[in-house]
Amino acid sequence: MAQFFRLTVYMSIAVRNNVHFGLYRGHDWRVATLVVQLQAKFEALKKQHTDDKKKLEDKRRLLDEQMNSFEQRKVHTLTSSQQALGGPKKKK
C-alpha cells in the first residue's frame, strides 16, 4: 500500500510538471502505463462533472420556469376570484 501511495504521489507530481514517462532512460514502462490510465480517468471524471453540471443547470432552469408559471397562475386565480366575489369588502 505504501508503494502504491508513493507511486501515486510520484505520478501526480510528474503529471503536474508535464514529465513524459517512457521517453527518458530509467523510467519504468509500468509507470508510464499507470500515468496514461490516471490521465484517462481524470479526463473521464472531468467530462462526467461537466455533464452533471449541465444537467443540474437544465433542471434548475426548468424548476425556475415552473415556479414562475405557478406564481402567474396563483396571481391570476386570486385576481379572478376577487373579481367574481365583487372585489374586497369595505368596512363601514
N, CA, C and O atoms as a CHARMM CRD file, in Angstrom:
* protein
*
  368
    1    1 MET  N      0.82300  -1.18800   0.00000 PROA 1      0.00000
    2    1 MET  CA     0.00000   0.00000   0.00000 PROA 1      0.00000
    3    1 MET  C      0.87100   1.25700   0.00000 PROA 1      0.00000
    4    1 MET  O      0.57800   2.22100  -0.70700 PROA 1      0.00000
    5    2 ALA  N      1.91800   1.24100   0.77800 PROA 2      0.00000
    6    2 ALA  CA     2.81800   2.38800   0.82900 PROA 2      0.00000
    7    2 ALA  C      3.48700   2.61000  -0.52700 PROA 2      0.00000
    8    2 ALA  O      3.70300   3.74800  -0.94300 PROA 2      0.00000
    9    3 GLN  N      3.81100   1.51200  -1.21100 PROA 3      0.00000
   10    3 GLN  CA     4.43900   1.63200  -2.52300 PROA 3      0.00000
   11    3 GLN  C      3.45300   2.26200  -3.51800 PROA 3      0.00000
   12    3 GLN  O      3.84200   3.09300  -4.33800 PROA 3      0.00000
   13    4 PHE  N      2.17200   1.86100  -3.44000 PROA 4      0.00000
   14    4 PHE  CA     1.16600   2.44100  -4.31700 PROA 4      0.00000
   15    4 PHE  C      1.00500   3.93000  -4.03700 PROA 4      0.00000
   16    4 PHE  O      0.90400   4.73400  -4.96400 PROA 4      0.00000
   17    5 PHE  N      0.98100   4.29200  -2.76200 PROA 5      0.00000
   18    5 PHE  CA     0.86100   5.70100  -2.39100 PROA 5      0.00000
   19    5 PHE  C      2.04400   6.49800  -2.91900 PROA 5      0.00000
   20    5 PHE  O      1.87400   7.58300  -3.47500 PROA 5      0.00000
   21    6 ARG  N      3.23500   5.95900  -2.74300 PROA 6      0.00000
   22    6 ARG  CA     4.44600   6.62200  -3.21400 PROA 6      0.00000
   23    6 ARG  C      4.38900   6.79300  -4.73400 PROA 6      0.00000
   24    6 ARG  O      4.74100   7.85100  -5.25600 PROA 6      0.00000
   25    7 LEU  N      3.94600   5.75000  -5.44000 PROA 7      0.00000
   26    7 LEU  CA     3.84000   5.80000  -6.88700 PROA 7      0.00000
   27    7 LEU  C      2.79300   6.82800  -7.31600 PROA 7      0.00000
   28    7 LEU  O      2.99900   7.55900  -8.28500 PROA 7      0.00000
   29    8 THR  N      1.67700   6.88400  -6.60100 PROA 8      0.00000
   30    8 THR  CA     0.63000   7.84900  -6.92200 PROA 8      0.00000
   31    8 THR  C      1.13300   9.28100  -6.74900 PROA 8      0.00000
   32    8 THR  O      0.87700  10.14200  -7.59000 PROA 8      0.00000
   33    9 VAL  N      1.83800   9.52400  -5.66900 PROA 9      0.00000
   34    9 VAL  CA     2.40500  10.85300  -5.43500 PROA 9      0.00000
   35    9 VAL  C      3.41700  11.18300  -6.52400 PROA 9      0.00000
   36    9 VAL  O      3.43000  12.30100  -7.03900 PROA 9      0.00000
   37   10 TYR  N      4.25400  10.23300  -6.87500 PROA 10     0.00000
   38   10 TYR  CA     5.26100  10.42600  -7.91000 PROA 10     0.00000
   39   10 TYR  C      4.60300  10.75600  -9.24300 PROA 10     0.00000
   40   10 TYR  O      5.04200  11.65100  -9.96400 PROA 10     0.00000
   41   11 MET  N      3.53700  10.01400  -9.55800 PROA 11     0.00000
   42   11 MET  CA     2.84500  10.24700 -10.82500 PROA 11     0.00000
   43   11 MET  C      2.15000  11.60400 -10.83100 PROA 11     0.00000
   44   11 MET  O      2.18900  12.31300 -11.83700 PROA 11     0.00000
   45   12 SER  N      1.52000  11.97000  -9.72800 PROA 12     0.00000
   46   12 SER  CA     0.82000  13.25200  -9.70400 PROA 12     0.00000
   47   12 SER  C      1.79700  14.41800  -9.83500 PROA 12     0.00000
   48   12 SER  O      1.49900  15.40600 -10.50700 PROA 12     0.00000
   49   13 ILE  N      2.94000  14.30900  -9.20800 PROA 13     0.00000
   50   13 ILE  CA     3.96700  15.34800  -9.35000 PROA 13     0.00000
   51   13 ILE  C      4.47500  15.38900 -10.78200 PROA 13     0.00000
   52   13 ILE  O      4.66600  16.46600 -11.34700 PROA 13     0.00000
   53   14 ALA  N      4.69000  14.23300 -11.36100 PROA 14     0.00000
   54   14 ALA  CA     5.18900  14.16600 -12.72700 PROA 14     0.00000
   55   14 ALA  C      4.16700  14.72300 -13.71100 PROA 14     0.00000
   56   14 ALA  O      4.52600  15.44300 -14.64300 PROA 14     0.00000
   57   15 VAL  N      2.89000  14.38700 -13.50500 PROA 15     0.00000
   58   15 VAL  CA     1.85300  14.89800 -14.40200 PROA 15     0.00000
   59   15 VAL  C      1.75400  16.41000 -14.25900 PROA 15     0.00000
   60   15 VAL  O      1.60100  17.11900 -15.25300 PROA 15     0.00000
   61   16 ARG  N      1.83900  16.90400 -13.03900 PROA 16     0.00000
   62   16 ARG  CA     1.77500  18.33900 -12.80100 PROA 16     0.00000
   63   16 ARG  C      2.94100  19.04700 -13.49200 PROA 16     0.00000
   64   16 ARG  O      2.78400  20.16400 -13.98500 PROA 16     0.00000
   65   17 ASN  N      4.09200  18.41100 -13.53000 PROA 17     0.00000
   66   17 ASN  CA     5.28400  19.01600 -14.13900 PROA 17     0.00000
   67   17 ASN  C      5.45900  18.63400 -15.60200 PROA 17     0.00000
   68   17 ASN  O      6.48800  18.93600 -16.20600 PROA 17     0.00000
   69   18 ASN  N      4.45300  17.97000 -16.17400 PROA 18     0.00000
   70   18 ASN  CA     4.46100  17.54800 -17.58300 PROA 18     0.00000
   71   18 ASN  C      5.64800  16.65300 -17.93400 PROA 18     0.00000
   72   18 ASN  O      6.25800  16.81900 -18.99000 PROA 18     0.00000
   73   19 VAL  N      5.97100  15.72900 -17.07400 PROA 19     0.00000
   74   19 VAL  CA     7.02500  14.76900 -17.36700 PROA 19     0.00000
   75   19 VAL  C      6.41300  13.64100 -18.18400 PROA 19     0.00000
   76   19 VAL  O      5.39200  13.07400 -17.79600 PROA 19     0.00000
   77   20 HSD  N      7.02300  13.31900 -19.29400 PROA 20     0.00000
   78   20 HSD  CA     6.53000  12.24300 -20.14600 PROA 20     0.00000
   79   20 HSD  C      7.33200  10.98600 -19.84800 PROA 20     0.00000
   80   20 HSD  O      8.52200  10.89800 -20.15100 PROA 20     0.00000
   81   21 PHE  N      6.65800  10.02600 -19.25100 PROA 21     0.00000
   82   21 PHE  CA     7.32800   8.77700 -18.89800 PROA 21     0.00000
   83   21 PHE  C      7.61900   7.96000 -20.13800 PROA 21     0.00000
   84   21 PHE  O      6.91200   8.05800 -21.14100 PROA 21     0.00000
   85   22 GLY  N      8.62400   7.18500 -20.06600 PROA 22     0.00000
   86   22 GLY  CA     8.99200   6.30900 -21.16400 PROA 22     0.00000
   87   22 GLY  C      9.93900   6.95900 -22.15000 PROA 22     0.00000
   88   22 GLY  O     10.54700   6.27200 -22.97100 PROA 22     0.00000
   89   23 LEU  N     10.07000   8.25800 -22.08300 PROA 23     0.00000
   90   23 LEU  CA    10.96200   8.94200 -23.01400 PROA 23     0.00000
   91   23 LEU  C     12.36200   9.07900 -22.45000 PROA 23     0.00000
   92   23 LEU  O     13.30900   9.35400 -23.18700 PROA 23     0.00000
   93   24 TYR  N     12.49400   8.89100 -21.16800 PROA 24     0.00000
   94   24 TYR  CA    13.78200   9.06500 -20.52300 PROA 24     0.00000
   95   24 TYR  C     14.28700   7.72800 -20.00600 PROA 24     0.00000
   96   24 TYR  O     13.50400   6.86100 -19.61800 PROA 24     0.00000
   97   25 ARG  N     15.56400   7.57600 -20.00600 PROA 25     0.00000
   98   25 ARG  CA    16.18500   6.34500 -19.54900 PROA 25     0.00000
   99   25 ARG  C     15.93900   6.18100 -18.04500 PROA 25     0.00000
  100   25 ARG  O     16.03000   7.14400 -17.28300 PROA 25     0.00000
  101   26 GLY  N     15.63400   4.97900 -17.64100 PROA 26     0.00000
  102   26 GLY  CA    15.44300   4.69500 -16.23100 PROA 26     0.00000
  103   26 GLY  C     13.98600   4.71500 -15.79800 PROA 26     0.00000
  104   26 GLY  O     13.68500   4.32400 -14.67000 PROA 26     0.00000
  105   27 HSD  N     13.08300   5.15100 -16.64500 PROA 27     0.00000
  106   27 HSD  CA    11.66600   5.15400 -16.27800 PROA 27     0.00000
  107   27 HSD  C     11.05100   3.81200 -16.63700 PROA 27     0.00000
  108   27 HSD  O     11.34100   3.23500 -17.68500 PROA 27     0.00000
  109   28 ASP  N     10.23500   3.35000 -15.78300 PROA 28     0.00000
  110   28 ASP  CA     9.59800   2.05600 -15.95400 PROA 28     0.00000
  111   28 ASP  C      8.37100   2.20400 -16.84700 PROA 28     0.00000
  112   28 ASP  O      7.60900   3.15700 -16.68100 PROA 28     0.00000
  113   29 TRP  N      8.15900   1.28500 -17.79200 PROA 29     0.00000
  114   29 TRP  CA     7.01000   1.35500 -18.69500 PROA 29     0.00000
  115   29 TRP  C      5.70800   1.17200 -17.92800 PROA 29     0.00000
  116   29 TRP  O      4.65700   1.64200 -18.36300 PROA 29     0.00000
  117   30 ARG  N      5.77600   0.49300 -16.79200 PROA 30     0.00000
  118   30 ARG  CA     4.55000   0.31000 -15.99000 PROA 30     0.00000
  119   30 ARG  C      4.09400   1.64400 -15.41100 PROA 30     0.00000
  120   30 ARG  O      2.89700   1.91800 -15.32700 PROA 30     0.00000
  121   31 VAL  N      5.04100   2.45400 -15.02100 PROA 31     0.00000
  122   31 VAL  CA     4.69200   3.77400 -14.50300 PROA 31     0.00000
  123   31 VAL  C      4.04800   4.60000 -15.61600 PROA 31     0.00000
  124   31 VAL  O      3.06800   5.30700 -15.38200 PROA 31     0.00000
  125   32 ALA  N      4.59300   4.50800 -16.80500 PROA 32     0.00000
  126   32 ALA  CA     4.02400   5.24100 -17.93800 PROA 32     0.00000
  127   32 ALA  C      2.60000   4.77900 -18.21000 PROA 32     0.00000
  128   32 ALA  O      1.72100   5.59500 -18.48900 PROA 32     0.00000
  129   33 THR  N      2.37500   3.49300 -18.13000 PROA 33     0.00000
  130   33 THR  CA     1.03300   2.94400 -18.33800 PROA 33     0.00000
  131   33 THR  C      0.07400   3.45600 -17.26400 PROA 33     0.00000
  132   33 THR  O     -1.05900   3.83400 -17.56000 PROA 33     0.00000
  133   34 LEU  N      0.53600   3.46300 -16.02800 PROA 34     0.00000
  134   34 LEU  CA    -0.30000   3.96000 -14.94200 PROA 34     0.00000
  135   34 LEU  C     -0.61300   5.43800 -15.10400 PROA 34     0.00000
  136   34 LEU  O     -1.72200   5.87400 -14.79600 PROA 34     0.00000
  137   35 VAL  N      0.34500   6.20700 -15.58100 PROA 35     0.00000
  138   35 VAL  CA     0.11700   7.63100 -15.80500 PROA 35     0.00000
  139   35 VAL  C     -0.93800   7.81900 -16.88300 PROA 35     0.00000
  140   35 VAL  O     -1.83300   8.65200 -16.74200 PROA 35     0.00000
  141   36 VAL  N     -0.83900   7.06300 -17.93900 PROA 36     0.00000
  142   36 VAL  CA    -1.82800   7.17100 -19.01500 PROA 36     0.00000
  143   36 VAL  C     -3.21200   6.79300 -18.49300 PROA 36     0.00000
  144   36 VAL  O     -4.19600   7.45600 -18.82100 PROA 36     0.00000
  145   37 GLN  N     -3.29900   5.74500 -17.69100 PROA 37     0.00000
  146   37 GLN  CA    -4.57400   5.33900 -17.10900 PROA 37     0.00000
  147   37 GLN  C     -5.11400   6.41200 -16.17600 PROA 37     0.00000
  148   37 GLN  O     -6.30900   6.70600 -16.17800 PROA 37     0.00000
  149   38 LEU  N     -4.23100   6.98900 -15.38600 PROA 38     0.00000
  150   38 LEU  CA    -4.63000   8.04000 -14.45900 PROA 38     0.00000
  151   38 LEU  C     -5.14300   9.26400 -15.21300 PROA 38     0.00000
  152   38 LEU  O     -6.14800   9.86100 -14.82600 PROA 38     0.00000
  153   39 GLN  N     -4.46000   9.62900 -16.27700 PROA 39     0.00000
  154   39 GLN  CA    -4.90700  10.75800 -17.08000 PROA 39     0.00000
  155   39 GLN  C     -6.25600  10.47100 -17.73000 PROA 39     0.00000
  156   39 GLN  O     -7.11000  11.35500 -17.80100 PROA 39     0.00000
  157   40 ALA  N     -6.45400   9.24100 -18.20600 PROA 40     0.00000
  158   40 ALA  CA    -7.73000   8.86900 -18.82300 PROA 40     0.00000
  159   40 ALA  C     -8.86100   8.93000 -17.79700 PROA 40     0.00000
  160   40 ALA  O     -9.95500   9.40300 -18.10600 PROA 40     0.00000
  161   41 LYS  N     -8.60100   8.45200 -16.58100 PROA 41     0.00000
  162   41 LYS  CA    -9.61700   8.51400 -15.52500 PROA 41     0.00000
  163   41 LYS  C     -9.94500   9.95600 -15.18700 PROA 41     0.00000
  164   41 LYS  O    -11.10900  10.30800 -14.99500 PROA 41     0.00000
  165   42 PHE  N     -8.92100  10.78600 -15.11500 PROA 42     0.00000
  166   42 PHE  CA    -9.12700  12.20100 -14.81200 PROA 42     0.00000
  167   42 PHE  C     -9.98000  12.86700 -15.88600 PROA 42     0.00000
  168   42 PHE  O    -10.91200  13.60700 -15.57300 PROA 42     0.00000
  169   43 GLU  N     -9.66400  12.60600 -17.13700 PROA 43     0.00000
  170   43 GLU  CA   -10.44100  13.19100 -18.23400 PROA 43     0.00000
  171   43 GLU  C    -11.88300  12.70000 -18.19700 PROA 43     0.00000
  172   43 GLU  O    -12.80400  13.47700 -18.44500 PROA 43     0.00000
  173   44 ALA  N    -12.09200  11.42100 -17.89200 PROA 44     0.00000
  174   44 ALA  CA   -13.44800  10.87600 -17.80700 PROA 44     0.00000
  175   44 ALA  C    -14.21900  11.53200 -16.66000 PROA 44     0.00000
  176   44 ALA  O    -15.39300  11.86800 -16.81000 PROA 44     0.00000
  177   45 LEU  N    -13.56000  11.71300 -15.52500 PROA 45     0.00000
  178   45 LEU  CA   -14.20600  12.37200 -14.38900 PROA 45     0.00000
  179   45 LEU  C    -14.52500  13.82600 -14.70500 PROA 45     0.00000
  180   45 LEU  O    -15.57700  14.33600 -14.32100 PROA 45     0.00000
  181   46 LYS  N    -13.62200  14.48200 -15.39900 PROA 46     0.00000
  182   46 LYS  CA   -13.84300  15.87100 -15.77500 PROA 46     0.00000
  183   46 LYS  C    -15.04400  15.98600 -16.70700 PROA 46     0.00000
  184   46 LYS  O    -15.85900  16.89600 -16.55900 PROA 46     0.00000
  185   47 LYS  N    -15.15700  15.06700 -17.66800 PROA 47     0.00000
  186   47 LYS  CA   -16.28300  15.06700 -18.59800 PROA 47     0.00000
  187   47 LYS  C    -17.58000  14.76700 -17.85600 PROA 47     0.00000
  188   47 LYS  O    -18.60100  15.40700 -18.10800 PROA 47     0.00000
  189   48 GLN  N    -17.54500  13.79700 -16.94200 PROA 48     0.00000
  190   48 GLN  CA   -18.73000  13.45400 -16.16700 PROA 48     0.00000
  191   48 GLN  C    -19.18300  14.65300 -15.31400 PROA 48     0.00000
  192   48 GLN  O    -20.37600  14.93900 -15.21300 PROA 48     0.00000
  193   49 HSD  N    -18.22700  15.33600 -14.71300 PROA 49     0.00000
  194   49 HSD  CA   -18.54500  16.51500 -13.90600 PROA 49     0.00000
  195   49 HSD  C    -19.21300  17.59900 -14.76100 PROA 49     0.00000
  196   49 HSD  O    -20.19000  18.21700 -14.33900 PROA 49     0.00000
  197   50 THR  N    -18.68100  17.81900 -15.95100 PROA 50     0.00000
  198   50 THR  CA   -19.25100  18.81500 -16.85200 PROA 50     0.00000
  199   50 THR  C    -20.67300  18.42800 -17.25500 PROA 50     0.00000
  200   50 THR  O    -21.56900  19.27200 -17.27600 PROA 50     0.00000
  201   51 ASP  N    -20.87500  17.14900 -17.57400 PROA 51     0.00000
  202   51 ASP  CA   -22.20600  16.67600 -17.95400 PROA 51     0.00000
  203   51 ASP  C    -23.19100  16.80900 -16.79800 PROA 51     0.00000
  204   51 ASP  O    -24.32200  17.25400 -16.99200 PROA 51     0.00000
  205   52 ASP  N    -22.76400  16.42500 -15.59400 PROA 52     0.00000
  206   52 ASP  CA   -23.62400  16.52800 -14.42100 PROA 52     0.00000
  207   52 ASP  C    -23.97800  17.98100 -14.12800 PROA 52     0.00000
  208   52 ASP  O    -25.11600  18.29400 -13.77800 PROA 52     0.00000
  209   53 LYS  N    -23.00600  18.85300 -14.27300 PROA 53     0.00000
  210   53 LYS  CA   -23.24000  20.27500 -14.02700 PROA 53     0.00000
  211   53 LYS  C    -24.25700  20.82000 -15.02700 PROA 53     0.00000
  212   53 LYS  O    -25.13000  21.60700 -14.66100 PROA 53     0.00000
  213   54 LYS  N    -24.14600  20.40100 -16.29100 PROA 54     0.00000
  214   54 LYS  CA   -25.08700  20.84900 -17.32600 PROA 54     0.00000
  215   54 LYS  C    -26.49200  20.33800 -17.02100 PROA 54     0.00000
  216   54 LYS  O    -27.46500  21.08000 -17.16000 PROA 54     0.00000
  217   55 LYS  N    -26.60500  19.08500 -16.60800 PROA 55     0.00000
  218   55 LYS  CA   -27.91600  18.52100 -16.26200 PROA 55     0.00000
  219   55 LYS  C    -28.54200  19.26800 -15.09200 PROA 55     0.00000
  220   55 LYS  O    -29.73800  19.56100 -15.10600 PROA 55     0.00000
  221   56 LEU  N    -27.73600  19.57500 -14.07800 PROA 56     0.00000
  222   56 LEU  CA   -28.25300  20.31200 -12.92900 PROA 56     0.00000
  223   56 LEU  C    -28.72100  21.71400 -13.32400 PROA 56     0.00000
  224   56 LEU  O    -29.75100  22.18300 -12.84000 PROA 56     0.00000
  225   57 GLU  N    -27.97400  22.37800 -14.19400 PROA 57     0.00000
  226   57 GLU  CA   -28.37100  23.70200 -14.65500 PROA 57     0.00000
  227   57 GLU  C    -29.68800  23.62700 -15.42900 PROA 57     0.00000
  228   57 GLU  O    -30.55300  24.48900 -15.27000 PROA 57     0.00000
  229   58 ASP  N    -29.84100  22.60000 -16.26400 PROA 58     0.00000
  230   58 ASP  CA   -31.08900  22.42500 -17.00800 PROA 58     0.00000
  231   58 ASP  C    -32.26000  22.18600 -16.05300 PROA 58     0.00000
  232   58 ASP  O    -33.33900  22.74700 -16.24200 PROA 58     0.00000
  233   59 LYS  N    -32.04900  21.35600 -15.03100 PROA 59     0.00000
  234   59 LYS  CA   -33.10400  21.09000 -14.05500 PROA 59     0.00000
  235   59 LYS  C    -33.44300  22.34600 -13.26000 PROA 59     0.00000
  236   59 LYS  O    -34.61200  22.60100 -12.97100 PROA 59     0.00000
  237   60 ARG  N    -32.43000  23.12900 -12.90500 PROA 60     0.00000
  238   60 ARG  CA   -32.66400  24.36600 -12.17300 PROA 60     0.00000
  239   60 ARG  C    -33.47100  25.35100 -13.01600 PROA 60     0.00000
  240   60 ARG  O    -34.39700  25.99300 -12.52000 PROA 60     0.00000
  241   61 ARG  N    -33.11200  25.46200 -14.28800 PROA 61     0.00000
  242   61 ARG  CA   -33.83000  26.35400 -15.19800 PROA 61     0.00000
  243   61 ARG  C    -35.28800  25.91100 -15.33900 PROA 61     0.00000
  244   61 ARG  O    -36.18900  26.74800 -15.31500 PROA 61     0.00000
  245   62 LEU  N    -35.52700  24.61600 -15.48400 PROA 62     0.00000
  246   62 LEU  CA   -36.87700  24.08300 -15.59900 PROA 62     0.00000
  247   62 LEU  C    -37.68300  24.35000 -14.32300 PROA 62     0.00000
  248   62 LEU  O    -38.85400  24.72500 -14.39200 PROA 62     0.00000
  249   63 LEU  N    -37.06500  24.15800 -13.18200 PROA 63     0.00000
  250   63 LEU  CA   -37.73300  24.42300 -11.91200 PROA 63     0.00000
  251   63 LEU  C    -38.08200  25.90100 -11.77600 PROA 63     0.00000
  252   63 LEU  O    -39.17300  26.23300 -11.31300 PROA 63     0.00000
  253   64 ASP  N    -37.18200  26.79100 -12.16900 PROA 64     0.00000
  254   64 ASP  CA   -37.46700  28.22300 -12.13800 PROA 64     0.00000
  255   64 ASP  C    -38.65800  28.56400 -13.03600 PROA 64     0.00000
  256   64 ASP  O    -39.51700  29.36000 -12.65800 PROA 64     0.00000
  257   65 GLU  N    -38.70600  27.96400 -14.21600 PROA 65     0.00000
  258   65 GLU  CA   -39.82600  28.20500 -15.12400 PROA 65     0.00000
  259   65 GLU  C    -41.13500  27.71600 -14.52100 PROA 65     0.00000
  260   65 GLU  O    -42.16000  28.38800 -14.63400 PROA 65     0.00000
  261   66 GLN  N    -41.10600  26.54100 -13.87600 PROA 66     0.00000
  262   66 GLN  CA   -42.30800  26.00800 -13.24200 PROA 66     0.00000
  263   66 GLN  C    -42.75600  26.89400 -12.08700 PROA 66     0.00000
  264   66 GLN  O    -43.95200  27.12100 -11.90400 PROA 66     0.00000
  265   67 MET  N    -41.80200  27.39500 -11.30800 PROA 67     0.00000
  266   67 MET  CA   -42.14000  28.27700 -10.19000 PROA 67     0.00000
  267   67 MET  C    -42.76600  29.58100 -10.70100 PROA 67     0.00000
  268   67 MET  O    -43.74500  30.06200 -10.13000 PROA 67     0.00000
  269   68 ASN  N    -42.21300  30.14400 -11.75700 PROA 68     0.00000
  270   68 ASN  CA   -42.76800  31.36900 -12.33600 PROA 68     0.00000
  271   68 ASN  C    -44.17400  31.12700 -12.87900 PROA 68     0.00000
  272   68 ASN  O    -45.07100  31.94700 -12.68600 PROA 68     0.00000
  273   69 SER  N    -44.35600  30.00800 -13.55300 PROA 69     0.00000
  274   69 SER  CA   -45.67100  29.65900 -14.07600 PROA 69     0.00000
  275   69 SER  C    -46.68100  29.50500 -12.94100 PROA 69     0.00000
  276   69 SER  O    -47.81600  29.97200 -13.04500 PROA 69     0.00000
  277   70 PHE  N    -46.26900  28.85600 -11.87000 PROA 70     0.00000
  278   70 PHE  CA   -47.14800  28.68200 -10.70900 PROA 70     0.00000
  279   70 PHE  C    -47.52700  30.03300 -10.10700 PROA 70     0.00000
  280   70 PHE  O    -48.69200  30.25600  -9.77800 PROA 70     0.00000
  281   71 GLU  N    -46.56700  30.92300  -9.96200 PROA 71     0.00000
  282   71 GLU  CA   -46.84700  32.24700  -9.41000 PROA 71     0.00000
  283   71 GLU  C    -47.82100  33.02100 -10.29300 PROA 71     0.00000
  284   71 GLU  O    -48.70900  33.70600  -9.78500 PROA 71     0.00000
  285   72 GLN  N    -47.65900  32.91600 -11.59900 PROA 72     0.00000
  286   72 GLN  CA   -48.57300  33.60500 -12.51600 PROA 72     0.00000
  287   72 GLN  C    -49.98800  33.04200 -12.39600 PROA 72     0.00000
  288   72 GLN  O    -50.95500  33.80200 -12.37600 PROA 72     0.00000
  289   73 ARG  N    -50.11600  31.72200 -12.31600 PROA 73     0.00000
  290   73 ARG  CA   -51.43300  31.09700 -12.14100 PROA 73     0.00000
  291   73 ARG  C    -52.05300  31.50900 -10.81400 PROA 73     0.00000
  292   73 ARG  O    -53.25500  31.76100 -10.72800 PROA 73     0.00000
  293   74 LYS  N    -51.22000  31.57400  -9.78100 PROA 74     0.00000
  294   74 LYS  CA   -51.69500  31.95400  -8.45400 PROA 74     0.00000
  295   74 LYS  C    -52.25100  33.37600  -8.47200 PROA 74     0.00000
  296   74 LYS  O    -53.34300  33.62300  -7.96000 PROA 74     0.00000
  297   75 VAL  N    -51.51100  34.30000  -9.05300 PROA 75     0.00000
  298   75 VAL  CA   -51.95400  35.69800  -9.13100 PROA 75     0.00000
  299   75 VAL  C    -53.22600  35.79500  -9.95700 PROA 75     0.00000
  300   75 VAL  O    -54.16100  36.50600  -9.58800 PROA 75     0.00000
  301   76 HSD  N    -53.25800  35.08200 -11.07100 PROA 76     0.00000
  302   76 HSD  CA   -54.43400  35.10400 -11.93600 PROA 76     0.00000
  303   76 HSD  C    -55.65900  34.54800 -11.19200 PROA 76     0.00000
  304   76 HSD  O    -56.74800  35.11400 -11.28900 PROA 76     0.00000
  305   77 THR  N    -55.48900  33.46500 -10.46500 PROA 77     0.00000
  306   77 THR  CA   -56.57800  32.85300  -9.71600 PROA 77     0.00000
  307   77 THR  C    -57.07600  33.78500  -8.62100 PROA 77     0.00000
  308   77 THR  O    -58.28500  33.92200  -8.42800 PROA 77     0.00000
  309   78 LEU  N    -56.16400  34.42300  -7.90400 PROA 78     0.00000
  310   78 LEU  CA   -56.56300  35.33300  -6.83200 PROA 78     0.00000
  311   78 LEU  C    -57.31300  36.54700  -7.37700 PROA 78     0.00000
  312   78 LEU  O    -58.32800  36.95300  -6.81100 PROA 78     0.00000
  313   79 THR  N    -56.82400  37.12200  -8.46400 PROA 79     0.00000
  314   79 THR  CA   -57.49800  38.30400  -9.02300 PROA 79     0.00000
  315   79 THR  C    -58.84700  37.93700  -9.61400 PROA 79     0.00000
  316   79 THR  O    -59.80700  38.69600  -9.48100 PROA 79     0.00000
  317   80 SER  N    -58.93500  36.78900 -10.26200 PROA 80     0.00000
  318   80 SER  CA   -60.22800  36.40000 -10.84800 PROA 80     0.00000
  319   80 SER  C    -61.23100  36.03000  -9.75800 PROA 80     0.00000
  320   80 SER  O    -62.42400  36.28000  -9.92800 PROA 80     0.00000
  321   81 SER  N    -60.78900  35.44700  -8.65000 PROA 81     0.00000
  322   81 SER  CA   -61.71900  35.10800  -7.56800 PROA 81     0.00000
  323   81 SER  C    -62.19700  36.36800  -6.85500 PROA 81     0.00000
  324   81 SER  O    -63.34500  36.41400  -6.41400 PROA 81     0.00000
  325   82 GLN  N    -61.35900  37.38400  -6.72900 PROA 82     0.00000
  326   82 GLN  CA   -61.77800  38.63700  -6.11200 PROA 82     0.00000
  327   82 GLN  C    -62.78400  39.36200  -7.00000 PROA 82     0.00000
  328   82 GLN  O    -63.73500  39.96800  -6.50700 PROA 82     0.00000
  329   83 GLN  N    -62.56800  39.29600  -8.30400 PROA 83     0.00000
  330   83 GLN  CA   -63.49800  39.94200  -9.22300 PROA 83     0.00000
  331   83 GLN  C    -64.84100  39.22600  -9.21900 PROA 83     0.00000
  332   83 GLN  O    -65.88200  39.87500  -9.31300 PROA 83     0.00000
  333   84 ALA  N    -64.83600  37.89500  -9.11200 PROA 84     0.00000
  334   84 ALA  CA   -66.07300  37.11800  -9.10500 PROA 84     0.00000
  335   84 ALA  C    -66.88100  37.39300  -7.84300 PROA 84     0.00000
  336   84 ALA  O    -68.11000  37.34900  -7.88000 PROA 84     0.00000
  337   85 LEU  N    -66.22600  37.67100  -6.75000 PROA 85     0.00000
  338   85 LEU  CA   -66.91100  37.93900  -5.48300 PROA 85     0.00000
  339   85 LEU  C    -67.28700  39.39900  -5.33300 PROA 85     0.00000
  340   85 LEU  O    -67.90200  39.76800  -4.33200 PROA 85     0.00000
  341   86 GLY  N    -66.94700  40.22100  -6.26900 PROA 86     0.00000
  342   86 GLY  CA   -67.30000  41.63700  -6.19400 PROA 86     0.00000
  343   86 GLY  C    -66.20700  42.49000  -5.58400 PROA 86     0.00000
  344   86 GLY  O    -66.46400  43.62000  -5.16900 PROA 86     0.00000
  345   87 GLY  N    -65.02900  41.98400  -5.52500 PROA 87     0.00000
  346   87 GLY  CA   -63.91200  42.75100  -5.01000 PROA 87     0.00000
  347   87 GLY  C    -63.81500  42.64300  -3.49900 PROA 87     0.00000
  348   87 GLY  O    -64.64200  41.98900  -2.86500 PROA 87     0.00000
  349   88 PRO  N    -62.82400  43.27300  -2.93000 PROA 88     0.00000
  350   88 PRO  CA   -62.65400  43.20200  -1.47900 PROA 88     0.00000
  351   88 PRO  C    -63.75500  43.98400  -0.77000 PROA 88     0.00000
  352   88 PRO  O    -64.19800  45.02100  -1.26300 PROA 88     0.00000
  353   89 LYS  N    -64.19000  43.49800   0.36700 PROA 89     0.00000
  354   89 LYS  CA   -65.24200  44.14900   1.14600 PROA 89     0.00000
  355   89 LYS  C    -64.66200  45.31300   1.92700 PROA 89     0.00000
  356   89 LYS  O    -63.54500  45.24600   2.44100 PROA 89     0.00000
  357   90 LYS  N    -65.44300  46.38300   2.00500 PROA 90     0.00000
  358   90 LYS  CA   -65.00300  47.58000   2.72800 PROA 90     0.00000
  359   90 LYS  C    -65.70800  47.63500   4.06500 PROA 90     0.00000
  360   90 LYS  O    -66.87400  47.25500   4.17500 PROA 90     0.00000
  361   91 LYS  N    -65.02200  48.09600   5.05900 PROA 91     0.00000
  362   91 LYS  CA   -65.62400  48.26700   6.39100 PROA 91     0.00000
  363   91 LYS  C    -66.37800  49.58100   6.42800 PROA 91     0.00000
  364   91 LYS  O    -65.95100  50.57300   5.83700 PROA 91     0.00000
  365   92 LYS  N    -67.48300  49.58100   7.11600 PROA 92     0.00000
  366   92 LYS  CA   -68.29000  50.81500   7.23300 PROA 92     0.00000
  367   92 LYS  C    -68.08700  51.47000   8.54600 PROA 92     0.00000
  368   92 LYS  O    -68.68300  52.51300   8.81500 PROA 92     0.00000
